[in-house]
């Protein structure tokens, strides 16, 4: 009888080299105003601060919608489409060109990477990169203000 070990997706916050690579790909610099949220957010913030990202700070998921304008929002744990939708609902914290970096569940999940672009497009995000390495999927999207009055 074969047994399958179910391993949770390793959080991006737990791998400093992967986190540095993702930040570089996203164009996030040490001078960027970065907010990190979610259950692995405090771990990521500690790593960021220790590596010179002094404008990084943790924000509780319930407060994302009310925080000030930022250059980057990092969600360094496997975050499904519904959780991400709840997190970003009515959020006005992203400035023009800011990036959202979110670790998504593996492609085998119904709430995985495939549904993230469909969720983000109507909110004004454009998918820039989708990275897959070391058992984790990461989506990088830039925010572009959508003026619905001009579009109509």
N, C-alpha and C positions, 0 to 999 in steps of 0.2 A: 504494500500500500504506500503510495507516494503522498507526501505531505508538502503542501505549498506554504512557504512562509510569507505572510503578508507584511510587507515593509511599508511604513508610511513614506511619502515623498519627503526627501531631506529638504529642510527649509534653506532658502538662499541665505538667510541670516547666519547659518552655521558654517558657511564656507566663505572665508574672507577672499580667497583668490577668485572664486566665481563672482562674488559681489563686486570686487574691483573691476573685473572684466565687463560685467553688465553695466556698471556706472560709466565706464569708458565708452562702451558702444552707444549708450544713451546720451553722451555728451555732457554728463554731469561733472562739474569741476569742484574743487575744494572750496571755492567761494560761493557755490550755489546754495540757495535756501532750500533745504531738504526736510521734508516731514515724512516720518515713518510711522506706520500703524499696524495693528494686528498683534496676535499673541507672541510672535517672535520679534516684534518691533524693538523692544528694549535691547535685545542682543545685538541687532543690527546697528542701533544708535551708538552703543558702546564701541563697536568696531569702527564705525564711521568717525567718531570723535577721536579715537586713539590714532587714526590714520590721517588726521588733519582736516577733516570735514567739520569744522567748528560751528557751522550754521545748521547742523543736523539736529533735529529734536523729535521726540516721540509725541504723538498725538493719539489720544484714545479714539477708537473707532466711532464712538457716538459724537465726537466733536469735529470730525473731518469737515462736515458741511459748514461749520462756523469759523474755521480757522482762516487766517489772513492769506494773502496771495503768496504762492511759493513757486520755485523753479522746478521742483520735482516732488512727486509723491511716490513713496516706495512701500509696496505691500509684499514683504519678504517671506510669505508662507503660501502654501497651496490654497488659493482663494478661488472658489467657483463663481460662475456668472451671477447667481442670485446673491451671494454674499457681496460681490463687487457692486452690483446694482444698488443694494441697500447702503453700502458704504458711500457711494458717489451721489446718491439721490439728493437733489437740490444743492449739491456742493458748488460753490462759486470760488473755490480757493485756487484754481489754476489760472495763471496768467497766460497770455498768448504765447504759444511756443513751448510752454512748460511740458515736462514729460511725466507720464505715469508709467511706473515699472511695477508689474504685478506677476508674481509666480502663480501659475495656474495648475490645476490638477493635471495628471498625465492624460494624454489623448484618449485613453481607454475610458475615461470618465465622461458621463453624459454632460457634465458641466465643465468640460475641458476647454482647451484652446479654441476649438472651432466656434463656440458660441460667444467668445469674448469680443471678436471684431463686430459681430452683429449687435452686441450690447453697446459698445463704445461709439460706433459711427454716429448714431442719432444724438449723442451727447456732445459731439464736436471733436472727437478724438480720431486721429489717423494712425493706423498701425504702421510703425516704422520698422520694427524687427520682431521676429519670433525666434527665440533661441531655445535649443534643446540640447542639454548636456548633463552628464552626471545624474541622470534620473529625474531631472527637473525641467519644467517648461517655463520660460519667462517671456512675457510679452512687453514690448516697449512701445508706447503710443504717445504722440504729441497732441497737445490741445490747441485747437484753432477755434476761436469764437465763431459761433454760428448766429448770424443775425437773421432771424426768421422773417422779420418785416421786409428786409431787402430781398430775401429769396422769393417772397410771394409776389 
